[in-house]
Amino acid sequence: MKHLRKIVLSTVVTAVIATPVYAEKPFEDQIKARQGYYQMLKFNFGQLAAMVKGKKEYNAEQATTAANNIYSLSKLNNGMLWPKGSDNSQLDYTKAKPGIWENFPDVKEKSGNWKAAVETLAGEAGNGLGALKSSFGPVGKACKACHEEYRAK
Ligand code: HEC
């Protein structure tokens, strides 16, 4: 028993000493990168939202640029940004819920639906305000569908 305590204690001491060397904030780089990725999406999506809501005049060239940026972002392989354990059950600097790693097929499906909607948007955004409006809605819904399930409030 005494021996076991010693082992446990020395393990704890090692962990405390070792932790700052490896990572003060585990997965900080990955989490920052994926949050930055979403900020890029948000900015471009916001440009389109302003046109859809009539806060900004529709401009075919700008709409195409923003939609193509979203499309390009949707083509990135972000697999490395989602290491196991980088969820909000352990870390307070991410809003990613553990469900992402538990229900991966569903995440993939939601992500696939989103990508399909984005592809349509990229094809339609430059074809007039009506075409932008009808292709913008499904993308917004797809962003929301994932957030409702996998992003903390
Ligand atoms: C397949 C799931 C999924 C889809 C689709 C998705 N998101 Fe997210 N989003 C997340 C998750 C998970 C987070 C939390 C990331 C974190 O904090 O580590 C997040 C975070 C964000 C954030 C906050 C970033 C920050 O700075 O903390 C914004 C803004 C955002 N998403 C916008 C969007 C927009 C706009 C779309 C659609 C154009 C979208 N997201 C589509 C899952 C998704």
Boltz pocket constraint, residues with backbone or C-beta under 6 A from the ligand:
constraints:
  - pocket:
      binder: B
      contacts: [[A, 31], [A, 34], [A, 35], [A, 36], [A, 38], [A, 39], [A, 41], [A, 42], [A, 45], [A, 86], [A, 93], [A, 94], [A, 95], [A, 96], [A, 97], [A, 107], [A, 110], [A, 111], [A, 114], [A, 139], [A, 140], [A, 142], [A, 143], [A, 144], [A, 146], [A, 147], [A, 150], [A, 151]]
      max_distance: 6.0
